[in-house]
């Protein structure tokens, strides 16, 4: 997992820490200091609040971390989790509407009109095109009627008018996050806004946003050769697990998800036990906690949703995908690896660092600098997610005159070196120094720390695990790297995908009948 997250206090500490943290003493002081300033509270509805007091400036940042993402989309409904990234900014029954009672009735009519239209549209035989056109017209008219009650962008405007900065959200395969920063004297307003959109979500302009998601898919995947390649790469690498599905959703499924299904998804996954809210900044826990309890206690309770039980079976044969078209060639390959909970997780981080961290890394030196056959080459892990067993992947972009096959051979030569020869002392030292620096640098601002606290509290059940990562880094050995490389980077565990550039079709402008 990537650690994100510290403050100016720890920025000063960084210079000393990088030279003094070979043992565990300095790190222990870090953890002890944070334990004194972090308050954890689990509300009766199961929602976890984390408050970190950091009075460097009169502002605070927060992260709301939902333990659900695209991987949790029900079968046949890929794209549902992503819809809430859009709906979260549409407001509630109190924000974004001129008359919610009337709007609620209008939204029910929209849903009924959509159901009628889709029932006719999805008929395998006997579809009545005239009736379909009439039903679509009624559907559009119902949406227009519901839109009369909408106050566009009111949620965002209220937040920004009160100093919200960096207001955003992200939907990943494994989780959904909402975050921004705000002046400390707007804490209660923020708590009202944020808890409201968790507990009181309204599927306002749902079908308009569905069209927006479809357009995102067209831009990122359908009209993007590498996007299409990666989608096919993952669909080939996975035969059972949801990591093999399109993250943004398959077109036929995204175009048919409806507001009723979305609200059912929300009811299942947006429960207190599945949510962590971390607040970092100029807040006193003794004063802030009662305010946060007042508002976030409104989030529905209920049991934490069951974990996914599908386990990707062991791959026993090499698989490949080849796309031929008139575009830039590209090569990617991946090997199945365990999840972040595996004891060798830090070993995979070490391999990634040694192979890919900057211009001194092995892949860049070999393919880009020395052989001059690639514009870029890297390894990265975990991909596409980190909550469940995923892939360790490598890619390379060939320079003109070079091919994906050359990229493949060059990458394999570097992988073989990992298997047969110990990495150098300098490479190990650089990895461990960078890991320490990355941890501390990632904690240099309130938002980064809020993200990390929420993530580690969710993934490990205790935010303190964030400060124990360097123990695992320090224990990685040269023998570990060689062992893991030999176990994981094997032919039968490999899936590859490439774009082979296809020559343009000749302009057949011949005239006459002679050959």
C-alpha positions as semicolon CSV with decimal commas, in nm:
position;residue;x (nm);y (nm);z (nm)
1;X;0,000;0,000;0,000
2;X;0,115;0,353;-0,064
3;X;0,150;0,553;0,256
4;X;0,032;0,911;0,221
5;X;0,073;1,160;0,499
6;X;0,303;1,477;0,857
7;X;0,320;1,863;0,945
8;X;0,584;2,130;0,966
9;X;0,683;1,980;1,302
10;X;0,767;1,653;1,132
11;X;0,916;1,834;0,834
12;X;1,187;1,963;1,070
13;X;1,221;1,614;1,211
14;X;1,279;1,466;0,863
15;X;1,640;1,574;0,827
16;X;1,733;1,412;1,157
17;X;1,516;1,105;1,106
18;X;1,674;0,994;0,781
19;X;2,010;0,948;0,948
20;X;1,900;0,841;1,293
21;X;1,618;0,595;1,228
22;X;1,821;0,283;1,160
23;X;1,681;0,141;1,483
24;X;1,328;0,157;1,617
25;X;1,381;0,418;1,888
26;X;1,314;0,729;1,679
27;X;1,013;0,574;1,514
28;X;0,878;0,475;1,852
29;X;0,898;0,840;1,959
30;X;0,695;0,933;1,652
31;X;0,424;0,684;1,738
32;X;0,421;0,791;2,103
33;X;0,384;1,155;2,002
34;X;0,095;1,078;1,772
35;X;-0,077;0,864;2,033
36;X;-0,084;1,171;2,255
37;X;-0,252;1,385;1,991
38;X;-0,487;1,135;1,818
39;X;-0,829;1,051;1,960
40;X;-1,023;0,751;1,828
41;X;-1,396;0,708;1,884
42;X;-1,627;0,436;1,752
43;X;-1,985;0,562;1,750
44;X;-2,283;0,340;1,839
45;X;-2,364;0,313;1,465
46;X;-2,018;0,163;1,405
47;X;-1,862;0,468;1,235
48;X;-1,504;0,540;1,345
49;X;-1,387;0,895;1,410
50;X;-1,018;0,987;1,424
51;X;-0,914;1,336;1,539
52;X;-0,550;1,445;1,522
53;X;-0,465;1,775;1,693
54;X;-0,215;1,971;1,486
55;X;-0,246;2,345;1,565
56;X;0,007;2,471;1,311
57;X;-0,247;2,684;1,123
58;X;-0,618;2,765;1,176
59;X;-0,738;2,502;0,927
60;X;-0,827;2,135;0,920
61;X;-0,843;1,864;0,657
62;X;-1,050;1,549;0,653
63;X;-1,095;1,222;0,471
64;X;-1,410;1,012;0,471
65;X;-1,304;0,660;0,377
66;X;-1,569;0,414;0,258
67;X;-1,452;0,053;0,251
68;X;-1,620;-0,011;-0,084
69;X;-1,527;0,062;-0,443
70;X;-1,571;-0,064;-0,795
71;X;-1,479;-0,417;-0,692
72;X;-1,799;-0,428;-0,486
73;X;-2,031;-0,350;-0,776
74;X;-2,293;-0,625;-0,799
75;X;-2,273;-0,863;-1,093
76;X;-2,434;-0,699;-1,392
77;X;-2,412;-0,351;-1,237
78;X;-2,051;-0,244;-1,287
79;X;-2,019;0,130;-1,237
80;X;-2,249;0,166;-0,936
81;X;-1,981;0,263;-0,682
82;X;-1,847;0,526;-0,920
83;X;-2,190;0,686;-0,945
84;X;-2,167;0,800;-0,582
85;X;-1,859;1,006;-0,659
86;X;-2,099;1,208;-0,874
87;X;-2,410;1,193;-0,656
88;X;-2,215;1,298;-0,345
89;X;-2,201;1,653;-0,477
90;X;-2,569;1,675;-0,576
91;X;-2,689;1,758;-0,226
92;X;-2,939;1,615;0,019
93;X;-3,304;1,664;0,111
94;X;-3,195;1,998;0,262
95;X;-2,938;2,116;0,008
96;X;-2,981;2,138;-0,367
97;X;-3,360;2,154;-0,383
98;X;-3,631;2,418;-0,372
99;X;-3,898;2,175;-0,251
100;X;-3,783;1,825;-0,157
101;X;-4,133;1,690;-0,089
102;X;-4,236;1,771;-0,445
103;X;-3,899;1,665;-0,585
104;X;-3,926;1,327;-0,417
105;X;-4,255;1,262;-0,596
106;X;-4,102;1,375;-0,926
107;X;-3,799;1,149;-0,879
108;X;-4,028;0,850;-0,822
109;X;-4,194;0,930;-1,155
110;X;-3,853;0,945;-1,322
111;X;-3,774;0,599;-1,190
112;X;-4,107;0,459;-1,306
113;X;-4,056;0,609;-1,652
114;X;-3,706;0,463;-1,673
115;X;-3,832;0,119;-1,570
116;X;-4,102;0,128;-1,840
117;X;-3,857;0,240;-2,107
118;X;-3,596;-0,022;-2,017
119;X;-3,855;-0,301;-2,001
120;X;-3,944;-0,233;-2,364
121;X;-3,585;-0,168;-2,472
122;X;-3,457;-0,496;-2,326
123;X;-3,717;-0,720;-2,488
124;X;-3,524;-0,991;-2,674
125;X;-3,799;-1,016;-2,938
126;X;-4,105;-0,817;-3,033
127;X;-3,978;-0,474;-2,932
128;X;-4,218;-0,202;-3,045
129;X;-4,003;0,086;-3,177
130;X;-4,291;0,333;-3,180
131;X;-4,379;0,251;-2,821
132;X;-4,012;0,270;-2,729
133;X;-3,989;0,623;-2,868
134;X;-4,296;0,728;-2,671
135;X;-4,158;0,576;-2,351
136;X;-3,826;0,752;-2,401
137;X;-4,005;1,082;-2,452
138;X;-4,197;1,027;-2,128
139;X;-3,870;0,944;-1,951
140;X;-3,709;1,268;-2,070
141;X;-4,015;1,470;-1,972
142;X;-4,012;1,318;-1,622
143;X;-3,646;1,414;-1,581
144;X;-3,720;1,768;-1,695
145;X;-4,003;1,793;-1,442
146;X;-3,778;1,673;-1,158
147;X;-3,505;1,914;-1,263
148;X;-3,737;2,210;-1,193
149;X;-3,671;2,157;-0,820
150;X;-3,292;2,137;-0,848
151;X;-3,060;2,412;-0,729
152;X;-2,747;2,324;-0,930
153;X;-2,415;2,296;-0,745
154;X;-2,555;2,426;-0,417
155;X;-2,363;2,174;-0,204
156;X;-2,031;2,271;-0,363
157;X;-2,110;2,642;-0,348
158;X;-2,197;2,632;0,023
159;X;-1,872;2,450;0,099
160;X;-1,653;2,678;-0,113
161;X;-1,823;2,994;0,011
162;X;-1,714;2,889;0,359
163;X;-1,353;2,831;0,264
164;X;-1,346;2,469;0,140
165;X;-1,028;2,399;-0,056
166;X;-0,936;2,091;-0,257
167;X;-1,295;1,971;-0,253
168;X;-1,293;1,635;-0,429
169;X;-1,369;1,264;-0,422
170;X;-1,213;0,948;-0,563
171;X;-1,357;0,608;-0,640
172;X;-1,100;0,330;-0,653
173;X;-1,139;-0,042;-0,696
174;X;-1,121;-0,098;-0,321
175;X;-1,253;0,219;-0,161
176;X;-1,421;0,555;-0,205
177;X;-1,283;0,873;-0,048
178;X;-1,425;1,221;0,006
179;X;-1,197;1,504;0,120
180;X;-1,125;1,875;0,144
181;X;-0,968;2,135;0,376
182;X;-1,149;2,417;0,559
183;X;-1,098;2,694;0,819
184;X;-1,117;2,553;1,170
185;X;-1,413;2,776;1,261
186;X;-1,624;2,597;1,001
187;X;-1,592;2,254;1,162
188;X;-1,959;2,225;1,254
189;X;-2,074;2,337;0,909
190;X;-1,847;2,074;0,754
191;X;-1,980;1,803;0,987
192;X;-2,336;1,892;0,886
193;X;-2,252;1,887;0,515
194;X;-2,046;1,568;0,518
195;X;-2,271;1,363;0,747
196;X;-2,570;1,482;0,545
197;X;-2,447;1,343;0,217
198;X;-2,361;1,014;0,384
199;X;-2,693;0,970;0,566
200;X;-2,932;1,164;0,344
201;X;-2,823;1,097;-0,014
202;X;-3,071;1,185;-0,289
203;X;-3,037;1,031;-0,640
204;X;-3,076;1,378;-0,786
205;X;-3,006;1,403;-1,162
206;X;-2,900;1,037;-1,152
207;X;-2,952;0,970;-1,521
208;X;-2,775;1,289;-1,622
209;X;-2,475;1,174;-1,420
210;X;-2,501;0,827;-1,571
211;X;-2,452;0,989;-1,911
212;X;-2,148;1,174;-1,772
213;X;-1,995;0,843;-1,657
214;X;-2,060;0,693;-1,999
215;X;-1,874;0,987;-2,155
216;X;-1,585;0,936;-1,909
217;X;-1,566;0,577;-2,025
218;X;-1,559;0,679;-2,389
219;X;-1,272;0,922;-2,326
220;X;-1,061;0,712;-2,089
221;X;-1,112;0,368;-2,240
222;X;-1,302;0,343;-2,566
223;X;-1,110;0,628;-2,734
224;X;-0,778;0,552;-2,564
225;X;-0,570;0,266;-2,711
226;X;-0,378;0,207;-2,387
227;X;-0,702;0,226;-2,189
228;X;-0,854;-0,043;-2,410
229;X;-0,539;-0,253;-2,385
230;X;-0,522;-0,238;-2,005
231;X;-0,892;-0,325;-1,977
232;X;-0,835;-0,635;-2,192
233;X;-0,512;-0,714;-2,005
234;X;-0,694;-0,728;-1,669
235;X;-0,991;-0,917;-1,813
236;X;-0,744;-1,179;-1,936
237;X;-0,533;-1,195;-1,619
238;X;-0,838;-1,261;-1,399
239;X;-1,090;-1,538;-1,457
240;X;-1,288;-1,523;-1,131
241;X;-1,212;-1,215;-0,921
242;X;-1,376;-0,876;-0,978
243;X;-1,037;-0,715;-1,040
244;X;-1,083;-0,846;-1,393
245;X;-1,388;-0,629;-1,454
246;X;-1,380;-0,283;-1,604
247;X;-1,320;-0,033;-1,324
248;X;-1,542;0,232;-1,473
249;X;-1,794;-0,030;-1,584
250;X;-1,884;-0,221;-1,899
251;X;-2,084;-0,005;-2,143
252;X;-2,393;-0,227;-2,149
253;X;-2,405;-0,229;-1,768
254;X;-2,332;0,137;-1,699
255;X;-2,600;0,238;-1,948
256;X;-2,862;0,035;-1,761
257;X;-2,792;0,090;-1,393
258;X;-3,075;0,279;-1,229
259;X;-3,136;0,491;-0,922
260;X;-3,312;0,212;-0,735
261;X;-3,006;-0,014;-0,768
262;X;-2,781;0,273;-0,667
263;X;-2,977;0,338;-0,348
264;X;-2,964;-0,033;-0,262
265;X;-2,584;-0,023;-0,302
266;X;-2,571;0,283;-0,078
267;X;-2,788;0,118;0,186
268;X;-2,554;-0,183;0,197
269;X;-2,213;-0,015;0,192
270;X;-2,265;0,335;0,336
271;X;-2,323;0,212;0,691
272;X;-2,132;0,329;0,995
273;X;-1,929;0,011;1,037
274;X;-1,793;0,056;0,684
275;X;-1,685;0,420;0,726
276;X;-1,385;0,593;0,885
277;X;-1,371;0,973;0,913
278;X;-1,031;1,127;0,994
279;X;-0,993;1,496;1,084
280;X;-0,647;1,654;1,112
281;X;-0,562;2,014;1,197
282;X;-0,635;2,296;1,438
283;X;-0,904;2,111;1,631
284;X;-0,924;2,010;1,995
285;X;-1,066;1,664;2,038
286;X;-1,244;1,760;2,360
287;X;-1,437;2,029;2,172
288;X;-1,467;1,865;1,831
289;X;-1,574;1,517;1,935
290;X;-1,919;1,617;2,068
291;X;-1,987;1,806;1,743
292;X;-1,882;1,514;1,524
293;X;-2,078;1,266;1,734
294;X;-2,390;1,481;1,701
295;X;-2,383;1,476;1,321
296;X;-2,215;1,150;1,224
297;X;-2,436;0,949;1,458
298;X;-2,707;1,012;1,198
299;X;-2,534;0,779;0,953
300;X;-2,729;0,450;0,941
301;X;-2,589;0,165;1,145
302;X;-2,591;-0,200;1,054
303;X;-2,333;-0,475;1,017
304;X;-2,020;-0,426;0,810
305;X;-2,084;-0,580;0,465
306;X;-1,942;-0,926;0,418
307;X;-1,600;-0,948;0,260
308;X;-1,565;-1,084;-0,091
309;X;-1,506;-1,458;-0,076
310;X;-1,408;-1,517;-0,438
311;X;-1,043;-1,617;-0,464
312;X;-0,867;-1,599;-0,799
313;X;-0,748;-1,953;-0,884
314;X;-0,381;-2,011;-0,948
315;X;-0,282;-1,931;-1,303
316;X;-0,123;-2,234;-1,466
317;X;-0,058;-2,115;-1,822
318;X;0,081;-1,801;-1,981
319;X;-0,182;-1,576;-2,138
320;X;-0,150;-1,291;-2,384
321;X;-0,347;-1,020;-2,562
322;X;-0,244;-0,854;-2,889
323;X;-0,415;-0,545;-3,030
324;X;-0,320;-0,439;-3,382
325;X;-0,401;-0,085;-3,483
326;X;-0,248;0,235;-3,616
327;X;-0,117;0,380;-3,291
328;X;0,186;0,392;-3,060
329;X;0,314;0,041;-2,971
330;X;0,302;-0,056;-2,606
331;X;0,388;-0,357;-2,392
332;X;0,267;-0,462;-2,046
333;X;0,287;-0,784;-1,849
334;X;0,174;-0,887;-1,502
335;X;0,228;-1,164;-1,247
336;X;-0,020;-1,258;-0,975
337;X;0,098;-1,164;-0,627
338;X;-0,055;-1,177;-0,274
339;X;-0,242;-0,894;-0,104
340;X;-0,097;-0,623;0,121
341;X;-0,141;-0,850;0,423
342;X;0,116;-1,100;0,296
343;X;0,447;-1,111;0,490
344;X;0,632;-1,042;0,164
345;X;0,446;-0,718;0,086
346;X;0,753;-0,509;0,169
347;X;0,965;-0,733;-0,054
348;X;0,745;-0,643;-0,352
349;X;0,792;-0,276;-0,260
350;X;1,168;-0,331;-0,263
351;X;1,158;-0,493;-0,606
352;X;0,949;-0,208;-0,742
353;X;1,192;0,048;-0,603
354;X;1,503;-0,125;-0,736
355;X;1,353;-0,184;-1,078
356;X;1,169;0,143;-1,129
357;X;1,244;0,430;-0,888
358;X;1,388;0,701;-1,109
359;X;1,670;0,722;-1,361
360;X;1,906;0,510;-1,153
361;X;1,659;0,219;-1,146
362;X;1,737;-0,094;-1,343
363;X;1,465;-0,078;-1,609
364;X;1,533;0,287;-1,695
365;X;1,909;0,236;-1,706
366;X;1,884;-0,070;-1,928
367;X;1,598;0,001;-2,169
368;X;1,601;0,382;-2,185
369;X;1,958;0,496;-2,116
370;X;2,185;0,212;-2,227
371;X;2,001;0,023;-2,501
372;X;1,795;0,328;-2,609
373;X;1,504;0,109;-2,720
374;X;1,230;0,253;-2,497
375;X;1,092;0,596;-2,414
376;X;0,989;0,471;-2,070
377;X;0,996;0,146;-1,872
378;X;0,876;0,070;-1,519
379;X;0,747;-0,195;-1,283
380;X;0,459;-0,122;-1,047
381;X;0,269;-0,306;-0,778
382;X;0,005;-0,372;-0,659
383;X;-0,218;-0,336;-0,964
384;X;-0,508;-0,286;-1,021
385;X;-0,601;-0,283;-0,648
386;X;-0,435;-0,357;-0,317
387;X;-0,705;-0,499;-0,089
388;X;-0,707;-0,840;-0,258
389;X;-0,435;-1,043;-0,433
390;X;-0,333;-0,842;-0,738
391;X;-0,056;-0,813;-0,998
392;X;0,304;-0,704;-1,013
393;X;0,324;-0,544;-1,356
394;X;0,592;-0,413;-1,591
395;X;0,550;-0,194;-1,896
396;X;0,763;-0,034;-2,165
397;X;0,695;0,214;-2,446
398;X;0,910;0,132;-2,753
399;X;1,097;0,407;-2,936
400;X;1,037;0,433;-3,313
401;X;1,187;0,135;-3,491
402;X;1,153;-0,094;-3,190
403;X;0,885;-0,348;-3,106
404;X;0,690;-0,485;-2,809
405;X;0,881;-0,812;-2,848
406;X;1,206;-0,627;-2,781
407;X;1,050;-0,470;-2,472
408;X;0,941;-0,811;-2,351
409;X;1,287;-0,963;-2,396
410;X;1,464;-0,671;-2,230
411;X;1,229;-0,675;-1,929
412;X;1,276;-1,050;-1,888
413;X;1,654;-1,011;-1,885
414;X;1,623;-0,770;-1,593
415;X;1,382;-1,003;-1,412
416;X;1,624;-1,294;-1,461
417;X;1,899;-1,091;-1,295
418;X;1,678;-1,056;-0,987
419;X;1,638;-1,433;-0,978
420;X;2,004;-1,526;-1,016
421;X;2,211;-1,240;-0,870
422;X;2,186;-1,056;-0,541
423;X;2,093;-0,689;-0,561
424;X;2,374;-0,462;-0,450
425;X;2,428;-0,314;-0,106
426;X;2,381;0,031;-0,257
427;X;2,043;-0,065;-0,406
428;X;1,920;-0,203;-0,074
429;X;2,039;0,106;0,113
430;X;1,873;0,339;-0,138
431;X;1,545;0,149;-0,113
432;X;1,535;0,166;0,266
433;X;1,635;0,534;0,275
434;X;1,369;0,623;0,018
435;X;1,106;0,422;0,205
436;X;1,177;0,619;0,522
437;X;1,176;0,948;0,335
438;X;0,856;0,865;0,148
439;X;0,675;0,780;0,470
440;X;0,772;1,105;0,638
441;X;0,730;1,321;0,329
442;X;0,390;1,172;0,268
443;X;0,282;1,285;0,614
444;X;0,391;1,644;0,561
445;X;0,045;1,800;0,539
446;X;-0,291;1,764;0,710
447;X;-0,464;1,612;0,409
448;X;-0,197;1,350;0,362
449;X;-0,211;1,249;0,726
450;X;-0,593;1,234;0,722
451;X;-0,582;1,008;0,417
452;X;-0,326;0,776;0,573
453;X;-0,495;0,753;0,913
454;X;-0,829;0,668;0,754
455;X;-0,673;0,414;0,520
456;X;-0,469;0,230;0,781
457;X;-0,753;0,232;1,034
458;X;-0,972;0,067;0,771
459;X;-0,719;-0,181;0,636
460;X;-0,558;-0,288;0,963
461;X;-0,815;-0,189;1,224
462;X;-0,558;0,038;1,387
463;X;-0,400;0,357;1,248
464;X;-0,081;0,277;1,442
465;X;0,013;0,025;1,175
466;X;0,114;0,324;0,962
467;X;0,411;0,383;1,192
468;X;0,517;0,018;1,196
469;X;0,579;-0,007;0,821
470;X;0,949;0,073;0,851
471;X;0,999;-0,235;1,069
472;X;0,897;-0,441;0,766
473;X;1,118;-0,237;0,535
474;X;1,423;-0,286;0,756
475;X;1,374;-0,664;0,759
476;X;1,383;-0,707;0,379
477;X;1,695;-0,893;0,268
478;X;1,870;-0,968;-0,060
479;X;1,770;-1,332;-0,019
480;X;1,404;-1,228;0,015
481;X;1,418;-1,046;-0,318
482;X;1,572;-1,341;-0,497
483;X;1,326;-1,584;-0,337
484;X;1,015;-1,382;-0,424
485;X;1,136;-1,314;-0,778
486;X;1,181;-1,688;-0,838
487;X;0,841;-1,770;-0,689
488;X;0,633;-1,504;-0,865
489;X;0,800;-1,405;-1,193
490;X;0,747;-1,736;-1,372
491;X;0,609;-1,801;-1,719
492;X;0,297;-1,987;-1,606
493;X;0,202;-1,691;-1,383
494;X;0,241;-1,432;-1,659
495;X;-0,021;-1,240;-1,856
496;X;0,102;-1,002;-2,124
497;X;-0,064;-0,751;-2,354
498;X;0,073;-0,544;-2,638
499;X;-0,022;-0,298;-2,908
500;X;0,141;-0,384;-3,239
501;X;0,140;-0,088;-3,472
502;X;-0,047;-0,170;-3,789
503;X;0,063;-0,006;-4,113
504;X;-0,194;0,227;-4,272
505;X;-0,395;0,073;-4,549
506;X;-0,254;0,155;-4,889
507;X;-0,448;0,418;-5,081
508;X;-0,580;0,210;-5,365
509;X;-0,623;0,482;-5,628
510;X;-0,556;0,261;-5,927
511;X;-0,775;0,312;-6,227
512;X;-0,838;0,083;-6,517
513;X;-0,841;-0,293;-6,518
514;X;-0,472;-0,375;-6,557
515;X;-0,282;-0,513;-6,259
